[in-house]
Amino acid sequence: MTSSPSHDAEYTRKVALGILSTLQHKGLISSAEVDAILRAAMPKPPAPSAPLEVTPASPPPKSDPTRVRREPLPPPVFDIEL
């Protein structure tokens, strides 16, 4: 037996609201925090119907020969007295 996606979404929504309500009633989060969580979880409105402008990609930056290290660094020296 499988459940429908709308039933799963409704169940998940009710569980999340129950958890938030419990946390709020126990004093672990404030009502402002609950409101902020609910606002953040709301679906975003669709983007404007204007088409997106396509711009060409910029070329990769040229390598700077003065910054390229030609020889490896010497190994670090640890001066430890035993």
KAVENBEL-V485805 format. One record per backbone hydrogen bond with DSSP energy under -1.0 kcal/mol. CO is the residue of the C=O (numbers start at 1). NH is the residue of the N-H. Records with the same first field share a line. If there is no record, write none. Layout:
BEGIN
CO: NH + NH
END
This chain:
BEGIN
4: 8
5: 9
6: 10
7: 11
8: 12
9: 13
10: 14
11: 15
12: 16
13: 17
14: 18
15: 19
16: 20
17: 21
18: 22
19: 23
20: 24
21: 25
22: 26
23: 28 + 29
24: 27
30: 34
31: 35
32: 36
33: 37
34: 38
35: 39
36: 40
37: 41
64: 67
END
